[in-house]
């Protein structure tokens, strides 16, 4: 709709989903991957993107900790309980529909199976903070994604 109205350079964000078109001035848009255990503005990685969607699923926005265990809204269909393989997943994809479809699936599957799933979709890539706080990323992000620091640890 925005492109049909003549706009080529824009950013649309809805919750954890983002789509950028064109550039911001003379440079590509800069996006950050949030630290799942940090403050809301803490990022663990940054990268420039253009004409891509960027969607995040995490166990930190809609959650609570009870008796040392984190409960959140992303449910593993095998157990019926909150998924435990990941803390945060960010997906880059050609469009917002694919990015949003992949983020929860990759979150539930965890890094090994999640990265394999992403690899099946041209243009899709993932950044994953696993349950043990290790950062994983799709090989296609090498040289594009800049890690800015390790994620904070915690429940």
N, CA, C and O atoms as a GROMACS GRO file, in nm:
protein
  620
    1UNK      N    1   0.082  -0.118   0.000
    1UNK     CA    2   0.000   0.000   0.000
    1UNK      C    3   0.088   0.126   0.000
    1UNK      O    4   0.060   0.222  -0.073
    2UNK      N    5   0.194   0.126   0.082
    2UNK     CA    6   0.283   0.242   0.087
    2UNK      C    7   0.356   0.261  -0.046
    2UNK      O    8   0.370   0.373  -0.094
    3UNK      N    9   0.402   0.152  -0.103
    3UNK     CA   10   0.470   0.162  -0.233
    3UNK      C   11   0.374   0.210  -0.341
    3UNK      O   12   0.413   0.287  -0.429
    4UNK      N   13   0.248   0.165  -0.336
    4UNK     CA   14   0.149   0.207  -0.434
    4UNK      C   15   0.123   0.357  -0.424
    4UNK      O   16   0.081   0.420  -0.521
    5UNK      N   17   0.149   0.414  -0.306
    5UNK     CA   18   0.131   0.559  -0.286
    5UNK      C   19   0.258   0.638  -0.317
    5UNK      O   20   0.264   0.759  -0.295
    6UNK      N   21   0.360   0.568  -0.369
    6UNK     CA   22   0.481   0.636  -0.411
    6UNK      C   23   0.593   0.638  -0.310
    6UNK      O   24   0.698   0.699  -0.334
    7UNK      N   25   0.575   0.573  -0.196
    7UNK     CA   26   0.681   0.570  -0.096
    7UNK      C   27   0.775   0.453  -0.124
    7UNK      O   28   0.730   0.341  -0.146
    8UNK      N   29   0.903   0.480  -0.124
    8UNK     CA   30   1.001   0.374  -0.147
    8UNK      C   31   1.086   0.346  -0.026
    8UNK      O   32   1.136   0.236  -0.008
    9UNK      N   33   1.101   0.448   0.060
    9UNK     CA   34   1.185   0.436   0.178
    9UNK      C   35   1.099   0.449   0.302
    9UNK      O   36   1.049   0.558   0.333
   10UNK      N   37   1.080   0.338   0.374
   10UNK     CA   38   0.997   0.342   0.493
   10UNK      C   39   1.026   0.222   0.583
   10UNK      O   40   1.087   0.124   0.542
   11UNK      N   41   0.981   0.234   0.708
   11UNK     CA   42   0.990   0.127   0.806
   11UNK      C   43   0.852   0.113   0.868
   11UNK      O   44   0.790   0.212   0.907
   12UNK      N   45   0.804  -0.011   0.878
   12UNK     CA   46   0.677  -0.040   0.944
   12UNK      C   47   0.706  -0.141   1.054
   12UNK      O   48   0.765  -0.246   1.030
   13UNK      N   49   0.664  -0.107   1.177
   13UNK     CA   50   0.686  -0.198   1.289
   13UNK      C   51   0.553  -0.226   1.358
   13UNK      O   52   0.472  -0.136   1.381
   14UNK      N   53   0.532  -0.354   1.390
   14UNK     CA   54   0.414  -0.395   1.465
   14UNK      C   55   0.459  -0.499   1.566
   14UNK      O   56   0.481  -0.615   1.531
   15UNK      N   57   0.473  -0.459   1.691
   15UNK     CA   58   0.521  -0.551   1.795
   15UNK      C   59   0.662  -0.596   1.764
   15UNK      O   60   0.751  -0.513   1.749
   16UNK      N   61   0.684  -0.726   1.754
   16UNK     CA   62   0.816  -0.780   1.725
   16UNK      C   63   0.842  -0.798   1.577
   16UNK      O   64   0.943  -0.857   1.539
   17UNK      N   65   0.752  -0.748   1.492
   17UNK     CA   66   0.767  -0.762   1.347
   17UNK      C   67   0.799  -0.627   1.284
   17UNK      O   68   0.743  -0.524   1.322
   18UNK      N   69   0.890  -0.631   1.188
   18UNK     CA   70   0.938  -0.509   1.125
   18UNK      C   71   0.960  -0.534   0.977
   18UNK      O   72   1.007  -0.642   0.940
   19UNK      N   73   0.926  -0.438   0.893
   19UNK     CA   74   0.961  -0.445   0.752
   19UNK      C   75   1.023  -0.312   0.713
   19UNK      O   76   0.970  -0.205   0.745
   20UNK      N   77   1.136  -0.318   0.642
   20UNK     CA   78   1.199  -0.196   0.592
   20UNK      C   79   1.205  -0.203   0.441
   20UNK      O   80   1.229  -0.308   0.381
   21UNK      N   81   1.183  -0.088   0.381
   21UNK     CA   82   1.190  -0.076   0.237
   21UNK      C   83   1.288   0.036   0.204
   21UNK      O   84   1.288   0.141   0.268
   22UNK      N   85   1.369   0.011   0.105
   22UNK     CA   86   1.462   0.114   0.063
   22UNK      C   87   1.567   0.144   0.167
   22UNK      O   88   1.618   0.055   0.234
   23UNK      N   89   1.598   0.272   0.180
   23UNK     CA   90   1.705   0.315   0.269
   23UNK      C   91   1.660   0.429   0.359
   23UNK      O   92   1.556   0.491   0.337
   24UNK      N   93   1.741   0.455   0.461
   24UNK     CA   94   1.720   0.569   0.549
   24UNK      C   95   1.826   0.672   0.508
   24UNK      O   96   1.942   0.663   0.547
   25UNK      N   97   1.782   0.768   0.430
   25UNK     CA   98   1.877   0.863   0.373
   25UNK      C   99   1.962   0.794   0.268
   25UNK      O  100   1.909   0.735   0.174
   26UNK      N  101   2.094   0.801   0.286
   26UNK     CA  102   2.185   0.739   0.189
   26UNK      C  103   2.240   0.606   0.236
   26UNK      O  104   2.330   0.550   0.172
   27UNK      N  105   2.189   0.554   0.346
   27UNK     CA  106   2.240   0.428   0.401
   27UNK      C  107   2.125   0.330   0.425
   27UNK      O  108   2.009   0.370   0.434
   28UNK      N  109   2.160   0.203   0.434
   28UNK     CA  110   2.060   0.103   0.468
   28UNK      C  111   2.012   0.124   0.611
   28UNK      O  112   2.083   0.183   0.692
   29UNK      N  113   1.893   0.076   0.640
   29UNK     CA  114   1.839   0.081   0.775
   29UNK      C  115   1.927  -0.002   0.867
   29UNK      O  116   1.982  -0.104   0.824
   30UNK      N  117   1.941   0.038   0.991
   30UNK     CA  118   2.015  -0.038   1.092
   30UNK      C  119   1.914  -0.100   1.189
   30UNK      O  120   1.828  -0.030   1.242
   31UNK      N  121   1.926  -0.230   1.211
   31UNK     CA  122   1.839  -0.298   1.306
   31UNK      C  123   1.924  -0.367   1.411
   31UNK      O  124   2.041  -0.400   1.387
   32UNK      N  125   1.865  -0.389   1.528
   32UNK     CA  126   1.937  -0.453   1.637
   32UNK      C  127   1.865  -0.578   1.684
   32UNK      O  128   1.742  -0.586   1.679
   33UNK      N  129   1.943  -0.675   1.732
   33UNK     CA  130   1.890  -0.797   1.791
   33UNK      C  131   1.893  -0.780   1.941
   33UNK      O  132   2.000  -0.761   2.000
   34UNK      N  133   1.777  -0.785   2.003
   34UNK     CA  134   1.765  -0.758   2.145
   34UNK      C  135   1.827  -0.867   2.232
   34UNK      O  136   1.822  -0.986   2.200
   35UNK      N  137   1.885  -0.824   2.342
   35UNK     CA  138   1.939  -0.915   2.443
   35UNK      C  139   1.822  -0.969   2.525
   35UNK      O  140   1.754  -0.891   2.591
   36UNK      N  141   1.797  -1.101   2.522
   36UNK     CA  142   1.680  -1.155   2.592
   36UNK      C  143   1.678  -1.135   2.743
   36UNK      O  144   1.570  -1.135   2.803
   37UNK      N  145   1.792  -1.116   2.804
   37UNK     CA  146   1.795  -1.096   2.950
   37UNK      C  147   1.845  -0.957   2.986
   37UNK      O  148   1.867  -0.927   3.104
   38UNK      N  149   1.863  -0.872   2.888
   38UNK     CA  150   1.907  -0.736   2.913
   38UNK      C  151   1.789  -0.642   2.929
   38UNK      O  152   1.674  -0.684   2.936
   39UNK      N  153   1.821  -0.514   2.934
   39UNK     CA  154   1.718  -0.410   2.936
   39UNK      C  155   1.657  -0.396   2.797
   39UNK      O  156   1.716  -0.443   2.699
   40UNK      N  157   1.541  -0.334   2.786
   40UNK     CA  158   1.474  -0.325   2.656
   40UNK      C  159   1.557  -0.265   2.543
   40UNK      O  160   1.535  -0.298   2.426
   41UNK      N  161   1.652  -0.179   2.574
   41UNK     CA  162   1.734  -0.118   2.468
   41UNK      C  163   1.868  -0.188   2.446
   41UNK      O  164   1.946  -0.146   2.361
   42UNK      N  165   1.896  -0.294   2.522
   42UNK     CA  166   2.022  -0.368   2.506
   42UNK      C  167   2.015  -0.458   2.384
   42UNK      O  168   1.921  -0.536   2.368
   43UNK      N  169   2.116  -0.447   2.298
   43UNK     CA  170   2.122  -0.533   2.180
   43UNK      C  171   2.252  -0.613   2.182
   43UNK      O  172   2.354  -0.568   2.235
   44UNK      N  173   2.246  -0.732   2.124
   44UNK     CA  174   2.364  -0.817   2.115
   44UNK      C  175   2.424  -0.816   1.975
   44UNK      O  176   2.536  -0.864   1.955
   45UNK      N  177   2.349  -0.762   1.878
   45UNK     CA  178   2.398  -0.757   1.741
   45UNK      C  179   2.326  -0.648   1.664
   45UNK      O  180   2.214  -0.609   1.697
   46UNK      N  181   2.393  -0.601   1.560
   46UNK     CA  182   2.335  -0.500   1.470
   46UNK      C  183   2.368  -0.539   1.327
   46UNK      O  184   2.466  -0.607   1.299
   47UNK      N  185   2.281  -0.493   1.238
   47UNK     CA  186   2.312  -0.512   1.098
   47UNK      C  187   2.231  -0.417   1.011
   47UNK      O  188   2.120  -0.378   1.046
   48UNK      N  189   2.289  -0.381   0.897
   48UNK     CA  190   2.213  -0.300   0.802
   48UNK      C  191   2.124  -0.392   0.719
   48UNK      O  192   2.165  -0.501   0.680
   49UNK      N  193   2.002  -0.347   0.692
   49UNK     CA  194   1.913  -0.423   0.604
   49UNK      C  195   1.842  -0.328   0.508
   49UNK      O  196   1.828  -0.208   0.534
   50UNK      N  197   1.797  -0.385   0.399
   50UNK     CA  198   1.724  -0.310   0.297
   50UNK      C  199   1.623  -0.405   0.234
   50UNK      O  200   1.658  -0.517   0.195
   51UNK      N  201   1.498  -0.362   0.225
   51UNK     CA  202   1.393  -0.443   0.162
   51UNK      C  203   1.383  -0.582   0.224
   51UNK      O  204   1.384  -0.683   0.153
   52UNK      N  205   1.375  -0.586   0.356
   52UNK     CA  206   1.365  -0.712   0.429
   52UNK      C  207   1.273  -0.698   0.549
   52UNK      O  208   1.249  -0.589   0.600
   53UNK      N  209   1.222  -0.813   0.591
   53UNK     CA  210   1.146  -0.821   0.715
   53UNK      C  211   1.238  -0.873   0.824
   53UNK      O  212   1.336  -0.942   0.799
   54UNK      N  213   1.202  -0.838   0.947
   54UNK     CA  214   1.283  -0.868   1.064
   54UNK      C  215   1.184  -0.898   1.175
   54UNK      O  216   1.113  -0.807   1.220
   55UNK      N  217   1.178  -1.022   1.221
   55UNK     CA  218   1.078  -1.060   1.321
   55UNK      C  219   1.144  -1.131   1.438
   55UNK      O  220   1.234  -1.213   1.418
   56UNK      N  221   1.098  -1.100   1.559
   56UNK     CA  222   1.159  -1.157   1.679
   56UNK      C  223   1.055  -1.230   1.764
   56UNK      O  224   0.943  -1.184   1.781
   57UNK      N  225   1.096  -1.346   1.816
   57UNK     CA  226   1.019  -1.420   1.915
   57UNK      C  227   1.109  -1.439   2.036
   57UNK      O  228   1.225  -1.479   2.022
   58UNK      N  229   1.057  -1.410   2.154
   58UNK     CA  230   1.139  -1.424   2.273
   58UNK      C  231   1.056  -1.463   2.394
   58UNK      O  232   0.934  -1.452   2.395
   59UNK      N  233   1.127  -1.509   2.496
   59UNK     CA  234   1.060  -1.551   2.619
   59UNK      C  235   1.062  -1.442   2.725
   59UNK      O  236   1.044  -1.471   2.844
   60UNK      N  237   1.082  -1.318   2.685
   60UNK     CA  238   1.104  -1.211   2.783
   60UNK      C  239   0.996  -1.104   2.788
   60UNK      O  240   0.983  -1.037   2.891
   61UNK      N  241   0.918  -1.085   2.684
   61UNK     CA  242   0.817  -0.978   2.685
   61UNK      C  243   0.693  -1.019   2.765
   61UNK      O  244   0.649  -0.946   2.854
   62UNK      N  245   0.639  -1.132   2.732
   62UNK     CA  246   0.518  -1.182   2.798
   62UNK      C  247   0.558  -1.302   2.882
   62UNK      O  248   0.542  -1.417   2.839
   63UNK      N  249   0.609  -1.275   3.000
   63UNK     CA  250   0.661  -1.385   3.082
   63UNK      C  251   0.657  -1.349   3.230
   63UNK      O  252   0.636  -1.234   3.268
   64UNK      N  253   0.678  -1.452   3.310
   64UNK     CA  254   0.699  -1.433   3.453
   64UNK      C  255   0.786  -1.548   3.502
   64UNK      O  256   0.792  -1.653   3.439
   65UNK      N  257   0.853  -1.526   3.615
   65UNK     CA  258   0.937  -1.628   3.675
   65UNK      C  259   0.872  -1.672   3.805
   65UNK      O  260   0.838  -1.589   3.889
   66UNK      N  261   0.855  -1.803   3.820
   66UNK     CA  262   0.796  -1.861   3.939
   66UNK      C  263   0.882  -1.978   3.984
   66UNK      O  264   0.907  -2.070   3.906
   67UNK      N  265   0.926  -1.974   4.107
   67UNK     CA  266   1.009  -2.081   4.163
   67UNK      C  267   1.130  -2.111   4.076
   67UNK      O  268   1.166  -2.227   4.056
   68UNK      N  269   1.192  -2.005   4.024
   68UNK     CA  270   1.314  -2.021   3.946
   68UNK      C  271   1.295  -2.068   3.804
   68UNK      O  272   1.393  -2.103   3.737
   69UNK      N  273   1.171  -2.070   3.755
   69UNK     CA  274   1.144  -2.113   3.617
   69UNK      C  275   1.068  -2.004   3.544
   69UNK      O  276   0.974  -1.946   3.598
   70UNK      N  277   1.110  -1.977   3.420
   70UNK     CA  278   1.044  -1.876   3.338
   70UNK      C  279   0.927  -1.939   3.262
   70UNK      O  280   0.940  -2.045   3.200
   71UNK      N  281   0.813  -1.873   3.270
   71UNK     CA  282   0.693  -1.912   3.195
   71UNK      C  283   0.663  -1.801   3.095
   71UNK      O  284   0.668  -1.682   3.129
   72UNK      N  285   0.631  -1.840   2.973
   72UNK     CA  286   0.606  -1.740   2.868
   72UNK      C  287   0.501  -1.792   2.770
   72UNK      O  288   0.446  -1.900   2.789
   73UNK      N  289   0.476  -1.716   2.666
   73UNK     CA  290   0.364  -1.739   2.576
   73UNK      C  291   0.392  -1.828   2.455
   73UNK      O  292   0.299  -1.859   2.380
   74UNK      N  293   0.516  -1.870   2.435
   74UNK     CA  294   0.546  -1.954   2.319
   74UNK      C  295   0.541  -2.100   2.365
   74UNK      O  296   0.630  -2.147   2.435
   75UNK      N  297   0.437  -2.169   2.326
   75UNK     CA  298   0.409  -2.303   2.376
   75UNK      C  299   0.464  -2.410   2.281
   75UNK      O  300   0.442  -2.405   2.160
   76UNK      N  301   0.535  -2.506   2.338
   76UNK     CA  302   0.585  -2.620   2.263
   76UNK      C  303   0.467  -2.718   2.247
   76UNK      O  304   0.416  -2.768   2.347
   77UNK      N  305   0.423  -2.746   2.125
   77UNK     CA  306   0.307  -2.833   2.107
   77UNK      C  307   0.331  -2.977   2.153
   77UNK      O  308   0.235  -3.050   2.178
   78UNK      N  309   0.456  -3.018   2.164
   78UNK     CA  310   0.484  -3.154   2.211
   78UNK      C  311   0.460  -3.170   2.360
   78UNK      O  312   0.422  -3.277   2.407
   79UNK      N  313   0.481  -3.061   2.436
   79UNK     CA  314   0.469  -3.071   2.582
   79UNK      C  315   0.349  -2.997   2.638
   79UNK      O  316   0.300  -3.031   2.746
   80UNK      N  317   0.301  -2.897   2.565
   80UNK     CA  318   0.192  -2.813   2.616
   80UNK      C  319   0.241  -2.708   2.714
   80UNK      O  320   0.160  -2.636   2.774
   81UNK      N  321   0.373  -2.698   2.732
   81UNK     CA  322   0.433  -2.600   2.822
   81UNK      C  323   0.518  -2.502   2.742
   81UNK      O  324   0.547  -2.526   2.625
   82UNK      N  325   0.559  -2.391   2.806
   82UNK     CA  326   0.646  -2.297   2.735
   82UNK      C  327   0.771  -2.366   2.681
   82UNK      O  328   0.834  -2.447   2.749
   83UNK      N  329   0.806  -2.333   2.557
   83UNK     CA  330   0.923  -2.389   2.491
   83UNK      C  331   1.050  -2.349   2.567
   83UNK      O  332   1.058  -2.239   2.622
   84UNK      N  333   1.147  -2.438   2.570
   84UNK     CA  334   1.268  -2.414   2.650
   84UNK      C  335   1.397  -2.418   2.570
   84UNK      O  336   1.504  -2.403   2.629
   85UNK      N  337   1.392  -2.436   2.440
   85UNK     CA  338   1.515  -2.450   2.361
   85UNK      C  339   1.584  -2.318   2.335
   85UNK      O  340   1.705  -2.315   2.308
   86UNK      N  341   1.510  -2.206   2.343
   86UNK     CA  342   1.566  -2.076   2.307
   86UNK      C  343   1.522  -1.968   2.405
   86UNK      O  344   1.424  -1.984   2.478
   87UNK      N  345   1.597  -1.860   2.406
   87UNK     CA  346   1.560  -1.740   2.481
   87UNK      C  347   1.509  -1.631   2.387
   87UNK      O  348   1.419  -1.554   2.421
   88UNK      N  349   1.570  -1.625   2.270
   88UNK     CA  350   1.530  -1.526   2.171
   88UNK      C  351   1.568  -1.570   2.032
   88UNK      O  352   1.673  -1.631   2.012
   89UNK      N  353   1.482  -1.541   1.935
   89UNK     CA  354   1.507  -1.575   1.795
   89UNK      C  355   1.469  -1.454   1.711
   89UNK      O  356   1.361  -1.398   1.728
   90UNK      N  357   1.557  -1.416   1.622
   90UNK     CA  358   1.527  -1.310   1.527
   90UNK      C  359   1.544  -1.367   1.387
   90UNK      O  360   1.646  -1.429   1.356
   91UNK      N  361   1.445  -1.345   1.305
   91UNK     CA  362   1.444  -1.396   1.167
   91UNK      C  363   1.448  -1.279   1.070
   91UNK      O  364   1.375  -1.181   1.086
   92UNK      N  365   1.533  -1.290   0.971
   92UNK     CA  366   1.532  -1.198   0.857
   92UNK      C  367   1.478  -1.276   0.739
   92UNK      O  368   1.515  -1.391   0.718
   93UNK      N  369   1.389  -1.214   0.663
   93UNK     CA  370   1.327  -1.282   0.550
   93UNK      C  371   1.284  -1.179   0.447
   93UNK      O  372   1.279  -1.059   0.476
   94UNK      N  373   1.254  -1.226   0.326
   94UNK     CA  374   1.212  -1.132   0.222
   94UNK      C  375   1.080  -1.062   0.252
   94UNK      O  376   1.055  -0.952   0.203
   95UNK      N  377   0.994  -1.127   0.331
   95UNK     CA  378   0.866  -1.063   0.363
   95UNK      C  379   0.826  -1.094   0.508
   95UNK      O  380   0.875  -1.189   0.568
   96UNK      N  381   0.738  -1.012   0.560
   96UNK     CA  382   0.698  -1.022   0.701
   96UNK      C  383   0.620  -1.150   0.731
   96UNK      O  384   0.627  -1.201   0.843
   97UNK      N  385   0.546  -1.202   0.635
   97UNK     CA  386   0.470  -1.324   0.658
   97UNK      C  387   0.562  -1.442   0.686
   97UNK      O  388   0.538  -1.520   0.778
   98UNK      N  389   0.668  -1.455   0.606
   98UNK     CA  390   0.762  -1.564   0.626
   98UNK      C  391   0.839  -1.545   0.757
   98UNK      O  392   0.857  -1.640   0.832
   99UNK      N  393   0.885  -1.424   0.783
   99UNK     CA  394   0.960  -1.398   0.906
   99UNK      C  395   0.877  -1.431   1.029
   99UNK      O  396   0.927  -1.494   1.122
  100UNK      N  397   0.752  -1.390   1.030
  100UNK     CA  398   0.665  -1.417   1.144
  100UNK      C  399   0.632  -1.565   1.157
  100UNK      O  400   0.622  -1.617   1.268
  101UNK      N  401   0.615  -1.633   1.044
  101UNK     CA  402   0.586  -1.777   1.048
  101UNK      C  403   0.704  -1.856   1.104
  101UNK      O  404   0.686  -1.955   1.174
  102UNK      N  405   0.825  -1.812   1.072
  102UNK     CA  406   0.944  -1.886   1.114
  102UNK      C  407   0.987  -1.858   1.257
  102UNK      O  408   1.044  -1.946   1.321
  103UNK      N  409   0.962  -1.738   1.311
  103UNK     CA  410   1.024  -1.705   1.439
  103UNK      C  411   0.980  -1.795   1.554
  103UNK      O  412   1.064  -1.840   1.632
  104UNK      N  413   0.851  -1.823   1.567
  104UNK     CA  414   0.806  -1.912   1.674
  104UNK      C  415   0.852  -2.056   1.650
  104UNK      O  416   0.892  -2.126   1.743
  105UNK      N  417   0.845  -2.102   1.524
  105UNK     CA  418   0.887  -2.239   1.493
  105UNK      C  419   1.034  -2.260   1.527
  105UNK      O  420   1.069  -2.360   1.589
  106UNK      N  421   1.119  -2.166   1.488
  106UNK     CA  422   1.262  -2.176   1.518
  106UNK      C  423   1.285  -2.168   1.669
  106UNK      O  424   1.370  -2.239   1.723
  107UNK      N  425   1.211  -2.083   1.737
  107UNK     CA  426   1.222  -2.071   1.882
  107UNK      C  427   1.195  -2.207   1.948
  107UNK      O  428   1.270  -2.250   2.035
  108UNK      N  429   1.089  -2.274   1.906
  108UNK     CA  430   1.051  -2.402   1.964
  108UNK      C  431   1.151  -2.512   1.927
  108UNK      O  432   1.188  -2.594   2.011
  109UNK      N  433   1.196  -2.513   1.802
  109UNK     CA  434   1.287  -2.618   1.755
  109UNK      C  435   1.427  -2.608   1.815
  109UNK      O  436   1.494  -2.710   1.834
  110UNK      N  437   1.471  -2.486   1.846
  110UNK     CA  438   1.606  -2.468   1.896
  110UNK      C  439   1.703  -2.447   1.782
  110UNK      O  440   1.665  -2.451   1.665
  111UNK      N  441   1.831  -2.425   1.816
  111UNK     CA  442   1.927  -2.381   1.715
  111UNK      C  443   1.955  -2.478   1.601
  111UNK      O  444   1.951  -2.436   1.485
  112UNK      N  445   1.981  -2.602   1.626
  112UNK     CA  446   2.020  -2.694   1.519
  112UNK      C  447   1.906  -2.716   1.420
  112UNK      O  448   1.923  -2.696   1.300
  113UNK      N  449   1.791  -2.757   1.470
  113UNK     CA  450   1.676  -2.780   1.382
  113UNK      C  451   1.621  -2.649   1.327
  113UNK      O  452   1.574  -2.644   1.213
  114UNK      N  453   1.626  -2.543   1.407
  114UNK     CA  454   1.576  -2.413   1.363
  114UNK      C  455   1.656  -2.355   1.248
  114UNK      O  456   1.599  -2.303   1.152
  115UNK      N  457   1.789  -2.363   1.256
  115UNK     CA  458   1.872  -2.314   1.146
  115UNK      C  459   1.850  -2.398   1.021
  115UNK      O  460   1.850  -2.345   0.910
  116UNK      N  461   1.832  -2.528   1.038
  116UNK     CA  462   1.804  -2.615   0.923
  116UNK      C  463   1.670  -2.578   0.859
  116UNK      O  464   1.660  -2.577   0.736
  117UNK      N  465   1.570  -2.548   0.939
  117UNK     CA  466   1.442  -2.505   0.885
  117UNK      C  467   1.458  -2.375   0.806
  117UNK      O  468   1.408  -2.364   0.694
  118UNK      N  469   1.526  -2.279   0.862
  118UNK     CA  470   1.547  -2.150   0.795
  118UNK      C  471   1.616  -2.168   0.660
  118UNK      O  472   1.583  -2.100   0.563
  119UNK      N  473   1.712  -2.258   0.655
  119UNK     CA  474   1.789  -2.280   0.533
  119UNK      C  475   1.702  -2.330   0.418
  119UNK      O  476   1.744  -2.323   0.302
  120UNK      N  477   1.585  -2.380   0.447
  120UNK     CA  478   1.495  -2.429   0.343
  120UNK      C  479   1.421  -2.317   0.270
  120UNK      O  480   1.356  -2.341   0.168
  121UNK      N  481   1.429  -2.194   0.321
  121UNK     CA  482   1.357  -2.082   0.263
  121UNK      C  483   1.456  -1.979   0.208
  121UNK      O  484   1.529  -1.917   0.285
  122UNK      N  485   1.459  -1.960   0.076
  122UNK     CA  486   1.552  -1.863   0.017
  122UNK      C  487   1.537  -1.724   0.080
  122UNK      O  488   1.426  -1.672   0.092
  123UNK      N  489   1.649  -1.668   0.119
  123UNK     CA  490   1.650  -1.533   0.176
  123UNK      C  491   1.622  -1.528   0.325
  123UNK      O  492   1.630  -1.420   0.384
  124UNK      N  493   1.591  -1.640   0.387
  124UNK     CA  494   1.563  -1.641   0.532
  124UNK      C  495   1.691  -1.672   0.609
  124UNK      O  496   1.775  -1.751   0.565
  125UNK      N  497   1.705  -1.608   0.724
  125UNK     CA  498   1.822  -1.628   0.811
  125UNK      C  499   1.778  -1.606   0.955
  125UNK      O  500   1.679  -1.538   0.981
  126UNK      N  501   1.853  -1.664   1.048
  126UNK     CA  502   1.815  -1.655   1.190
  126UNK      C  503   1.934  -1.620   1.276
  126UNK      O  504   2.049  -1.654   1.247
  127UNK      N  505   1.903  -1.548   1.386
  127UNK     CA  506   1.994  -1.527   1.498
  127UNK      C  507   1.922  -1.586   1.619
  127UNK      O  508   1.809  -1.548   1.648
  128UNK      N  509   1.988  -1.677   1.688
  128UNK     CA  510   1.924  -1.749   1.798
  128UNK      C  511   2.010  -1.737   1.923
  128UNK      O  512   2.131  -1.760   1.919
  129UNK      N  513   1.946  -1.701   2.034
  129UNK     CA  514   2.009  -1.714   2.165
  129UNK      C  515   1.945  -1.836   2.228
  129UNK      O  516   1.826  -1.836   2.258
  130UNK      N  517   2.026  -1.941   2.247
  130UNK     CA  518   1.969  -2.066   2.295
  130UNK      C  519   1.946  -2.064   2.447
  130UNK      O  520   1.975  -1.965   2.514
  131UNK      N  521   1.896  -2.174   2.498
  131UNK     CA  522   1.863  -2.184   2.641
  131UNK      C  523   1.985  -2.170   2.731
  131UNK      O  524   1.972  -2.140   2.850
  132UNK      N  525   2.104  -2.194   2.675
  132UNK     CA  526   2.228  -2.184   2.753
  132UNK      C  527   2.301  -2.052   2.726
  132UNK      O  528   2.416  -2.035   2.766
  133UNK      N  529   2.233  -1.959   2.656
  133UNK     CA  530   2.284  -1.824   2.632
  133UNK      C  531   2.389  -1.818   2.521
  133UNK      O  532   2.460  -1.719   2.510
  134UNK      N  533   2.400  -1.922   2.440
  134UNK     CA  534   2.492  -1.923   2.327
  134UNK      C  535   2.422  -1.860   2.207
  134UNK      O  536   2.303  -1.884   2.184
  135UNK      N  537   2.496  -1.779   2.132
  135UNK     CA  538   2.441  -1.714   2.013
  135UNK      C  539   2.476  -1.799   1.890
  135UNK      O  540   2.591  -1.836   1.868
  136UNK      N  541   2.374  -1.830   1.810
  136UNK     CA  542   2.387  -1.904   1.686
  136UNK      C  543   2.336  -1.814   1.574
  136UNK      O  544   2.251  -1.729   1.597
  137UNK      N  545   2.388  -1.834   1.453
  137UNK     CA  546   2.334  -1.758   1.340
  137UNK      C  547   2.349  -1.835   1.210
  137UNK      O  548   2.437  -1.919   1.196
  138UNK      N  549   2.262  -1.803   1.118
  138UNK     CA  550   2.269  -1.863   0.985
  138UNK      C  551   2.400  -1.822   0.919
  138UNK      O  552   2.444  -1.709   0.935
  139UNK      N  553   2.462  -1.914   0.844
  139UNK     CA  554   2.587  -1.881   0.776
  139UNK      C  555   2.576  -1.760   0.683
  139UNK      O  556   2.674  -1.689   0.663
  140UNK      N  557   2.458  -1.737   0.626
  140UNK     CA  558   2.441  -1.624   0.535
  140UNK      C  559   2.457  -1.488   0.603
  140UNK      O  560   2.470  -1.386   0.536
  141UNK      N  561   2.457  -1.486   0.737
  141UNK     CA  562   2.473  -1.360   0.810
  141UNK      C  563   2.619  -1.327   0.839
  141UNK      O  564   2.649  -1.216   0.884
  142UNK      N  565   2.710  -1.421   0.814
  142UNK     CA  566   2.852  -1.394   0.835
  142UNK      C  567   2.894  -1.276   0.748
  142UNK      O  568   2.868  -1.274   0.628
  143UNK      N  569   2.957  -1.178   0.810
  143UNK     CA  570   3.000  -1.059   0.739
  143UNK      C  571   2.893  -0.952   0.728
  143UNK      O  572   2.924  -0.839   0.691
  144UNK      N  573   2.769  -0.985   0.761
  144UNK     CA  574   2.659  -0.887   0.758
  144UNK      C  575   2.618  -0.845   0.898
  144UNK      O  576   2.584  -0.729   0.922
  145UNK      N  577   2.622  -0.940   0.990
  145UNK     CA  578   2.578  -0.918   1.127
  145UNK      C  579   2.700  -0.886   1.213
  145UNK      O  580   2.800  -0.957   1.208
  146UNK      N  581   2.690  -0.781   1.292
  146UNK     CA  582   2.797  -0.744   1.383
  146UNK      C  583   2.753  -0.771   1.526
  146UNK      O  584   2.659  -0.710   1.577
  147UNK      N  585   2.822  -0.864   1.591
  147UNK     CA  586   2.792  -0.890   1.733
  147UNK      C  587   2.847  -0.775   1.815
  147UNK      O  588   2.962  -0.735   1.798
  148UNK      N  589   2.764  -0.722   1.905
  148UNK     CA  590   2.804  -0.605   1.984
  148UNK      C  591   2.842  -0.641   2.128
  148UNK      O  592   2.896  -0.559   2.201
  149UNK      N  593   2.813  -0.764   2.167
  149UNK     CA  594   2.844  -0.810   2.302
  149UNK      C  595   2.766  -0.934   2.333
  149UNK      O  596   2.665  -0.962   2.268
  150UNK      N  597   2.810  -1.009   2.434
  150UNK     CA  598   2.737  -1.131   2.469
  150UNK      C  599   2.605  -1.098   2.538
  150UNK      O  600   2.592  -0.992   2.600
  151UNK      N  601   2.508  -1.188   2.526
  151UNK     CA  602   2.382  -1.165   2.600
  151UNK      C  603   2.404  -1.181   2.749
  151UNK      O  604   2.491  -1.256   2.793
  152UNK      N  605   2.325  -1.109   2.826
  152UNK     CA  606   2.327  -1.124   2.972
  152UNK      C  607   2.274  -1.262   3.008
  152UNK      O  608   2.191  -1.318   2.936
  153UNK      N  609   2.322  -1.317   3.118
  153UNK     CA  610   2.272  -1.446   3.163
  153UNK      C  611   2.161  -1.423   3.266
  153UNK      O  612   2.145  -1.312   3.316
  154UNK      N  613   2.088  -1.525   3.297
  154UNK     CA  614   1.981  -1.515   3.395
  154UNK      C  615   1.868  -1.609   3.363
  154UNK      O  616   1.870  -1.679   3.261
  155UNK      N  617   1.770  -1.611   3.450
  155UNK     CA  618   1.655  -1.700   3.429
  155UNK      C  619   1.562  -1.639   3.329
  155UNK      O  620   1.459  -1.698   3.297
   0.00000   0.00000   0.00000
